Amino acid sequence: MKFLFWILALPLLALAGAFAAANPQPVTLRLWPLPFELVLPVYAAVLGALALGLLVAAFYGWVSNLALRWDRRRHTRHEHQLEEETARLRNELEESRRQPRLSDEDADARRRALIARGD
């Protein structure tokens, strides 16, 4: 993945450098509702606009994926809870298999005793 990034990034950086070297002329930017003026080289205005667009698009992508990340986090938390419950139930099953089984008479006597106590 890093290799692919550098294959794409290096030519784009070279193009940006060539654009900057070929366009050093000053340009005046007026920010219409405000009384400000900026005098910048053409390359700074164009590359600055591209950088601002990149930041806005990245922020939009980050915000639009928030709901997906929250859902994934909630599902992961639920998955961990289910895994813990499964482990607990397996332990209980192993414990019950290790304990000796009561005969039918003992089980009936135990049930009668519980009923007599009111449990």
OpenMM code with the backbone's topology and positions (N, CA, C; nanometers):
from openmm import Vec3, app, unit

residues = "MET LYS PHE LEU PHE TRP ILE LEU ALA LEU PRO LEU LEU ALA LEU ALA GLY ALA PHE ALA ALA ALA ASN PRO GLN PRO VAL THR LEU ARG LEU TRP PRO LEU PRO PHE GLU LEU VAL LEU PRO VAL TYR ALA ALA VAL LEU GLY ALA LEU ALA LEU GLY LEU LEU VAL ALA ALA PHE TYR GLY TRP VAL SER ASN LEU ALA LEU ARG TRP ASP ARG ARG ARG HIS THR ARG HIS GLU HIS GLN LEU GLU GLU GLU THR ALA ARG LEU ARG ASN GLU LEU GLU GLU SER ARG ARG GLN PRO ARG LEU SER ASP GLU ASP ALA ASP ALA ARG ARG ARG ALA LEU ILE ALA ARG GLY ASP".split()
positions = [
    Vec3(0.0821, -0.1182, 0.0000),
    Vec3(0.0000, 0.0000, 0.0000),
    Vec3(0.0872, 0.1255, 0.0000),
    Vec3(0.1958, 0.1228, 0.0780),
    Vec3(0.2858, 0.2376, 0.0792),
    Vec3(0.3484, 0.2578, -0.0576),
    Vec3(0.3791, 0.1469, -0.1231),
    Vec3(0.4395, 0.1550, -0.2552),
    Vec3(0.3452, 0.2241, -0.3535),
    Vec3(0.2174, 0.1870, -0.3492),
    Vec3(0.1180, 0.2489, -0.4364),
    Vec3(0.1027, 0.3972, -0.4044),
    Vec3(0.1058, 0.4314, -0.2763),
    Vec3(0.0980, 0.5717, -0.2374),
    Vec3(0.2122, 0.6514, -0.2996),
    Vec3(0.3337, 0.5988, -0.2898),
    Vec3(0.4483, 0.6728, -0.3428),
    Vec3(0.4472, 0.6776, -0.4955),
    Vec3(0.3938, 0.5735, -0.5594),
    Vec3(0.3830, 0.5756, -0.7056),
    Vec3(0.2896, 0.6879, -0.7510),
    Vec3(0.1850, 0.7135, -0.6737),
    Vec3(0.0922, 0.8210, -0.7081),
    Vec3(0.1379, 0.9568, -0.6570),
    Vec3(0.1982, 0.9608, -0.5389),
    Vec3(0.2332, 1.0882, -0.4764),
    Vec3(0.3508, 1.1570, -0.5436),
    Vec3(0.4525, 1.0829, -0.5809),
    Vec3(0.5712, 1.1461, -0.6397),
    Vec3(0.5419, 1.2193, -0.7703),
    Vec3(0.4697, 1.1616, -0.8647),
    Vec3(0.4375, 1.2383, -0.9855),
    Vec3(0.3506, 1.3609, -0.9567),
    Vec3(0.2573, 1.3489, -0.8620),
    Vec3(0.1741, 1.4644, -0.8276),
    Vec3(0.2572, 1.5750, -0.7638),
    Vec3(0.3504, 1.5392, -0.6794),
    Vec3(0.4398, 1.6396, -0.6206),
    Vec3(0.5270, 1.7040, -0.7268),
    Vec3(0.5732, 1.6264, -0.8215),
    Vec3(0.6543, 1.6818, -0.9311),
    Vec3(0.5713, 1.7787, -1.0148),
    Vec3(0.4452, 1.7425, -1.0419),
    Vec3(0.3574, 1.8332, -1.1167),
    Vec3(0.3313, 1.9619, -1.0387),
    Vec3(0.3094, 1.9511, -0.9095),
    Vec3(0.2868, 2.0708, -0.8275),
    Vec3(0.4104, 2.1594, -0.8269),
    Vec3(0.5284, 2.0997, -0.8173),
    Vec3(0.6522, 2.1783, -0.8210),
    Vec3(0.6721, 2.2460, -0.9547),
    Vec3(0.6445, 2.1756, -1.0634),
    Vec3(0.6568, 2.2357, -1.1968),
    Vec3(0.5553, 2.3480, -1.2143),
    Vec3(0.4328, 2.3275, -1.1655),
    Vec3(0.3311, 2.4326, -1.1729),
    Vec3(0.3749, 2.5556, -1.0946),
    Vec3(0.4308, 2.5350, -0.9760),
    Vec3(0.4750, 2.6476, -0.8938),
    Vec3(0.5902, 2.7223, -0.9609),
    Vec3(0.6833, 2.6490, -1.0218),
    Vec3(0.7967, 2.7144, -1.0874),
    Vec3(0.7515, 2.7921, -1.2111),
    Vec3(0.6480, 2.7471, -1.2799),
    Vec3(0.6031, 2.8123, -1.4024),
    Vec3(0.5063, 2.9276, -1.3768),
    Vec3(0.4535, 2.9418, -1.2553),
    Vec3(0.3519, 3.0446, -1.2270),
    Vec3(0.3861, 3.1275, -1.1031),
    Vec3(0.4967, 3.2013, -1.1030),
    Vec3(0.5301, 3.2819, -0.9857),
    Vec3(0.4679, 3.4218, -0.9882),
    Vec3(0.3925, 3.4567, -1.0933),
    Vec3(0.3364, 3.5907, -1.1037),
    Vec3(0.2392, 3.6182, -0.9892),
    Vec3(0.2368, 3.7415, -0.9418),
    Vec3(0.1433, 3.7746, -0.8330),
    Vec3(0.0005, 3.7895, -0.8862),
    Vec3(-0.0925, 3.7548, -0.8035),
    Vec3(-0.2344, 3.7710, -0.8334),
    Vec3(-0.3001, 3.8293, -0.7088),
    Vec3(-0.3971, 3.9164, -0.7296),
    Vec3(-0.4675, 3.9795, -0.6175),
    Vec3(-0.6004, 3.9089, -0.5966),
    Vec3(-0.6216, 3.8619, -0.4769),
    Vec3(-0.7473, 3.7969, -0.4408),
    Vec3(-0.8263, 3.8918, -0.3518),
    Vec3(-0.9485, 3.9212, -0.3954),
    Vec3(-1.0368, 4.0050, -0.3153),
    Vec3(-1.1436, 3.9152, -0.2537),
    Vec3(-1.1579, 3.9253, -0.1250),
    Vec3(-1.2582, 3.8472, -0.0535),
    Vec3(-1.3833, 3.9336, -0.0461),
    Vec3(-1.4750, 3.9148, -0.1399),
    Vec3(-1.5824, 4.0062, -0.1736),
    Vec3(-1.6562, 4.0727, -0.0570),
    Vec3(-1.7185, 4.0000, 0.0348),
    Vec3(-1.7939, 4.0771, 0.1338),
    Vec3(-1.7021, 4.1474, 0.2336),
    Vec3(-1.5783, 4.1090, 0.2366),
    Vec3(-1.4836, 4.1672, 0.3317),
    Vec3(-1.3948, 4.2672, 0.2580),
    Vec3(-1.3399, 4.3634, 0.3288),
    Vec3(-1.2555, 4.4636, 0.2618),
    Vec3(-1.1095, 4.4202, 0.2480),
    Vec3(-1.0839, 4.2913, 0.2524),
    Vec3(-0.9456, 4.2430, 0.2489),
    Vec3(-0.9032, 4.2073, 0.1075),
    Vec3(-0.7740, 4.2245, 0.0818),
    Vec3(-0.7127, 4.1806, -0.0436),
    Vec3(-0.5870, 4.1031, -0.0090),
    Vec3(-0.5637, 3.9975, -0.0836),
    Vec3(-0.4415, 3.9182, -0.0673),
    Vec3(-0.3661, 3.9205, -0.1989),
    Vec3(-0.2378, 3.9467, -0.1908),
    Vec3(-0.1524, 3.9379, -0.3084),
    Vec3(-0.0660, 3.8141, -0.2901),
    Vec3(-0.0896, 3.7163, -0.3770),
    Vec3(-0.0207, 3.5879, -0.3681),
    Vec3(0.0310, 3.5491, -0.5054),
    Vec3(0.1313, 3.4625, -0.5080),
    Vec3(0.1676, 3.4047, -0.6380),
    Vec3(0.0532, 3.3148, -0.6868),
    Vec3(0.0434, 3.3021, -0.8185),
    Vec3(-0.0647, 3.2219, -0.8761),
    Vec3(-0.0604, 3.0797, -0.8210),
    Vec3(0.0576, 3.0205, -0.8111),
    Vec3(0.0670, 2.8823, -0.7632),
    Vec3(0.0166, 2.8682, -0.6211),
    Vec3(0.0400, 2.9701, -0.5358),
    Vec3(-0.0066, 2.9627, -0.3977),
    Vec3(-0.1591, 2.9669, -0.3922),
    Vec3(-0.2203, 3.0501, -0.4775),
    Vec3(-0.3665, 3.0579, -0.4794),
    Vec3(-0.4276, 2.9264, -0.5281),
    Vec3(-0.3739, 2.8700, -0.6358),
    Vec3(-0.4300, 2.7469, -0.6926),
    Vec3(-0.4050, 2.6278, -0.6004),
    Vec3(-0.2802, 2.6118, -0.5554),
    Vec3(-0.2496, 2.4981, -0.4680),
    Vec3(-0.3177, 2.5122, -0.3320),
    Vec3(-0.3350, 2.6355, -0.2849),
    Vec3(-0.4080, 2.6577, -0.1595),
    Vec3(-0.5542, 2.6190, -0.1732),
    Vec3(-0.6151, 2.6529, -0.2889),
    Vec3(-0.7538, 2.6144, -0.3124),
    Vec3(-0.7666, 2.4626, -0.3197),
    Vec3(-0.6713, 2.3957, -0.3842),
    Vec3(-0.6736, 2.2490, -0.3900),
    Vec3(-0.6594, 2.1880, -0.2504),
    Vec3(-0.5689, 2.2423, -0.1718),
    Vec3(-0.5484, 2.1912, -0.0358),
    Vec3(-0.6738, 2.2123, 0.0493),
    Vec3(-0.7372, 2.3291, 0.0359),
    Vec3(-0.8596, 2.3560, 0.1108),
    Vec3(-0.9702, 2.2595, 0.0683),
    Vec3(-0.9819, 2.2349, -0.0615),
    Vec3(-1.0811, 2.1387, -0.1100),
    Vec3(-1.0543, 1.9993, -0.0575),
    Vec3(-0.9281, 1.9595, -0.0512),
    Vec3(-0.8923, 1.8293, 0.0023),
    Vec3(-0.9312, 1.8183, 0.1498),
    Vec3(-0.9044, 1.9238, 0.2271),
    Vec3(-0.9396, 1.9218, 0.3687),
    Vec3(-1.0910, 1.9148, 0.3894),
    Vec3(-1.1653, 1.9918, 0.3104),
    Vec3(-1.3123, 1.9890, 0.3226),
    Vec3(-1.3660, 1.8510, 0.2868),
    Vec3(-1.3149, 1.7910, 0.1797),
    Vec3(-1.3604, 1.6573, 0.1392),
    Vec3(-1.3241, 1.5524, 0.2445),
    Vec3(-1.2045, 1.5620, 0.3030),
    Vec3(-1.1638, 1.4666, 0.4068),
    Vec3(-1.2526, 1.4798, 0.5303),
    Vec3(-1.2842, 1.6031, 0.5683),
    Vec3(-1.3720, 1.6255, 0.6831),
    Vec3(-1.5113, 1.5704, 0.6554),
    Vec3(-1.5635, 1.5925, 0.5364),
    Vec3(-1.6950, 1.5406, 0.4993),
    Vec3(-1.6957, 1.3874, 0.5036),
    Vec3(-1.5920, 1.3247, 0.4517),
    Vec3(-1.5836, 1.1789, 0.4558),
    Vec3(-1.5761, 1.1265, 0.5977),
    Vec3(-1.5026, 1.1958, 0.6827),
    Vec3(-1.4894, 1.1544, 0.8225),
    Vec3(-1.6246, 1.1630, 0.8932),
    Vec3(-1.6959, 1.2742, 0.8724),
    Vec3(-1.8253, 1.2934, 0.9376),
    Vec3(-1.9283, 1.1945, 0.8835),
    Vec3(-1.9261, 1.1689, 0.7534),
    Vec3(-2.0262, 1.0789, 0.6961),
    Vec3(-2.0060, 0.9344, 0.7414),
    Vec3(-1.8872, 0.8978, 0.7852),
    Vec3(-1.8613, 0.7615, 0.8314),
    Vec3(-1.8730, 0.7461, 0.9829),
    Vec3(-1.9072, 0.8523, 1.0538),
    Vec3(-1.9187, 0.8428, 1.1997),
    Vec3(-2.0230, 0.7393, 1.2415),
    Vec3(-2.1391, 0.7408, 1.1783),
    Vec3(-2.2456, 0.6470, 1.2162),
    Vec3(-2.2010, 0.5031, 1.1945),
    Vec3(-2.1297, 0.4780, 1.0849),
    Vec3(-2.0805, 0.3420, 1.0596),
    Vec3(-1.9804, 0.2984, 1.1669),
    Vec3(-1.8908, 0.3887, 1.2059),
    Vec3(-1.7927, 0.3532, 1.3085),
    Vec3(-1.8601, 0.3284, 1.4426),
    Vec3(-1.9617, 0.4087, 1.4761),
    Vec3(-2.0332, 0.3877, 1.6021),
    Vec3(-2.1044, 0.2533, 1.6015),
    Vec3(-2.1690, 0.2193, 1.4892),
    Vec3(-2.2363, 0.0894, 1.4803),
    Vec3(-2.1373, -0.0258, 1.4935),
    Vec3(-2.0232, -0.0124, 1.4272),
    Vec3(-1.9219, -0.1191, 1.4347),
    Vec3(-1.8722, -0.1344, 1.5781),
    Vec3(-1.8491, -0.0225, 1.6472),
    Vec3(-1.8033, -0.0279, 1.7860),
    Vec3(-1.9087, -0.0931, 1.8749),
    Vec3(-2.0374, -0.0587, 1.8525),
    Vec3(-2.1461, -0.1168, 1.9317),
    Vec3(-2.1565, -0.2668, 1.9058),
    Vec3(-2.1442, -0.3079, 1.7798),
    Vec3(-2.1506, -0.4509, 1.7476),
    Vec3(-2.0313, -0.5268, 1.8055),
    Vec3(-1.9149, -0.4656, 1.8041),
    Vec3(-1.7970, -0.5299, 1.8627),
    Vec3(-1.8153, -0.5490, 2.0126),
    Vec3(-1.8697, -0.4464, 2.0795),
    Vec3(-1.8948, -0.4568, 2.2230),
    Vec3(-1.9952, -0.5681, 2.2512),
    Vec3(-2.1009, -0.5754, 2.1716),
    Vec3(-2.2024, -0.6800, 2.1888),
    Vec3(-2.1417, -0.8184, 2.1636),
    Vec3(-2.0559, -0.8273, 2.0637),
    Vec3(-1.9892, -0.9552, 2.0342),
    Vec3(-1.9056, -1.0015, 2.1529),
    Vec3(-1.8329, -0.9090, 2.2161),
    Vec3(-1.7524, -0.9458, 2.3331),
    Vec3(-1.8416, -0.9916, 2.4484),
    Vec3(-1.9555, -0.9255, 2.4665),
    Vec3(-2.0476, -0.9680, 2.5723),
    Vec3(-2.1002, -1.1089, 2.5451),
    Vec3(-2.1328, -1.1359, 2.4197),
    Vec3(-2.1824, -1.2700, 2.3857),
    Vec3(-2.0739, -1.3756, 2.4036),
    Vec3(-1.9508, -1.3427, 2.3700),
    Vec3(-1.8406, -1.4376, 2.3901),
    Vec3(-1.8200, -1.4668, 2.5379),
    Vec3(-1.8293, -1.3630, 2.6222),
    Vec3(-1.8149, -1.3831, 2.7662),
    Vec3(-1.9288, -1.4703, 2.8197),
    Vec3(-2.0513, -1.4440, 2.7725),
    Vec3(-2.1652, -1.5250, 2.8177),
    Vec3(-2.1511, -1.6698, 2.7714),
    Vec3(-2.1028, -1.6904, 2.6503),
    Vec3(-2.0815, -1.8257, 2.6006),
    Vec3(-1.9783, -1.8989, 2.6855),
    Vec3(-1.8698, -1.8305, 2.7201),
    Vec3(-1.7669, -1.8924, 2.8043),
    Vec3(-1.8239, -1.9270, 2.9415),
    Vec3(-1.9046, -1.8363, 2.9981),
    Vec3(-1.9646, -1.8621, 3.1290),
    Vec3(-2.0579, -1.9825, 3.1230),
    Vec3(-2.1398, -1.9892, 3.0186),
    Vec3(-2.2333, -2.1013, 3.0062),
    Vec3(-2.1598, -2.2331, 2.9831),
    Vec3(-2.0503, -2.2298, 2.9085),
    Vec3(-1.9715, -2.3521, 2.8897),
    Vec3(-1.9136, -2.3993, 3.0224),
    Vec3(-1.8645, -2.3024, 3.1034),
    Vec3(-1.8120, -2.3387, 3.2349),
    Vec3(-1.9212, -2.3994, 3.3224),
    Vec3(-2.0410, -2.3404, 3.3199),
    Vec3(-2.1511, -2.3953, 3.3988),
    Vec3(-2.1870, -2.5357, 3.3512),
    Vec3(-2.1850, -2.5574, 3.2206),
    Vec3(-2.2156, -2.6899, 3.1667),
    Vec3(-2.1120, -2.7921, 3.2125),
    Vec3(-1.9849, -2.7543, 3.2075),
    Vec3(-1.8793, -2.8451, 3.2548),
    Vec3(-1.8965, -2.8737, 3.4031),
    Vec3(-1.9297, -2.7716, 3.4817),
    Vec3(-1.9522, -2.7922, 3.6256),
    Vec3(-2.0676, -2.8898, 3.6487),
    Vec3(-2.1749, -2.8740, 3.5736),
    Vec3(-2.2901, -2.9620, 3.5940),
    Vec3(-2.2589, -3.1049, 3.5502),
    Vec3(-2.1733, -3.1209, 3.4518),
    Vec3(-2.1354, -3.2557, 3.4090),
    Vec3(-2.0458, -3.3240, 3.5130),
    Vec3(-1.9685, -3.2439, 3.5854),
    Vec3(-1.8783, -3.3008, 3.6862),
    Vec3(-1.9526, -3.3427, 3.8121),
    Vec3(-2.0630, -3.2752, 3.8441),
    Vec3(-2.1366, -3.3069, 3.9657),
    Vec3(-2.2135, -3.4378, 3.9464),
    Vec3(-2.2191, -3.5184, 4.0525),
    Vec3(-2.2941, -3.6450, 4.0399),
    Vec3(-2.4433, -3.6157, 4.0253),
    Vec3(-2.5076, -3.6962, 3.9421),
    Vec3(-2.6515, -3.6796, 3.9190),
    Vec3(-2.7288, -3.7351, 4.0387),
    Vec3(-2.8360, -3.6669, 4.0697),
    Vec3(-2.9222, -3.7136, 4.1782),
    Vec3(-3.0151, -3.8223, 4.1260),
    Vec3(-3.0436, -3.9179, 4.2099),
    Vec3(-3.1425, -4.0198, 4.1702),
    Vec3(-3.2800, -3.9535, 4.1694),
    Vec3(-3.3777, -4.0201, 4.1110),
    Vec3(-3.5122, -3.9632, 4.1029),
    Vec3(-3.5713, -3.9406, 4.2419),
    Vec3(-3.5434, -4.0319, 4.3336),
    Vec3(-3.5964, -4.0162, 4.4691),
    Vec3(-3.5334, -3.8956, 4.5373),
    Vec3(-3.4013, -3.8787, 4.5217),
    Vec3(-3.3334, -3.7647, 4.5829),
    Vec3(-3.3832, -3.6341, 4.5220),
    Vec3(-3.4052, -3.6329, 4.3910),
    Vec3(-3.4542, -3.5120, 4.3254),
    Vec3(-3.5940, -3.4780, 4.3751),
    Vec3(-3.6801, -3.5798, 4.3892),
    Vec3(-3.8157, -3.5558, 4.4405),
    Vec3(-3.8105, -3.5036, 4.5829),
    Vec3(-3.7237, -3.5614, 4.6648),
    Vec3(-3.7109, -3.5159, 4.8029),
    Vec3(-3.6618, -3.3707, 4.8069),
    Vec3(-3.5710, -3.3389, 4.7215),
    Vec3(-3.5187, -3.2015, 4.7182),
    Vec3(-3.6278, -3.1039, 4.6749),
    Vec3(-3.7066, -3.1415, 4.5715),
    Vec3(-3.8169, -3.0566, 4.5268),
    Vec3(-3.9188, -3.0359, 4.6385),
    Vec3(-3.9530, -3.1430, 4.7116),
    Vec3(-4.0489, -3.1316, 4.8213),
    Vec3(-3.9959, -3.0401, 4.9308),
    Vec3(-3.8665, -3.0509, 4.9575),
    Vec3(-3.8075, -2.9653, 5.0599),
    Vec3(-3.8107, -2.8184, 5.0175),
    Vec3(-3.7846, -2.7919, 4.8909),
    Vec3(-3.7892, -2.6546, 4.8427),
    Vec3(-3.9315, -2.5994, 4.8476),
    Vec3(-4.0290, -2.6820, 4.8125),
    Vec3(-4.1688, -2.6382, 4.8164),
    Vec3(-4.2107, -2.6108, 4.9597),
    Vec3(-4.1659, -2.6961, 5.0506),
    Vec3(-4.2020, -2.6807, 5.1915),
    Vec3(-4.1422, -2.5507, 5.2475),
    Vec3(-4.0203, -2.5153, 5.2002),
    Vec3(-3.9582, -2.3905, 5.2472),
    Vec3(-4.0218, -2.2673, 5.1825),
    Vec3(-4.0883, -2.2880, 5.0697),
    Vec3(-4.1529, -2.1757, 5.0014),
    Vec3(-4.0668, -2.1153, 4.8920),
    Vec3(-3.9623, -2.1837, 4.8515),
    Vec3(-3.8737, -2.1314, 4.7457),
    Vec3(-3.9251, -2.1605, 4.6088),
] * unit.nanometer
topology = app.Topology()
chain = topology.addChain("A")
for resn in residues:
    res = topology.addResidue(resn, chain)
    for name in ("N", "CA", "C"):
        topology.addAtom(name, app.Element.getBySymbol(name[0]), res)
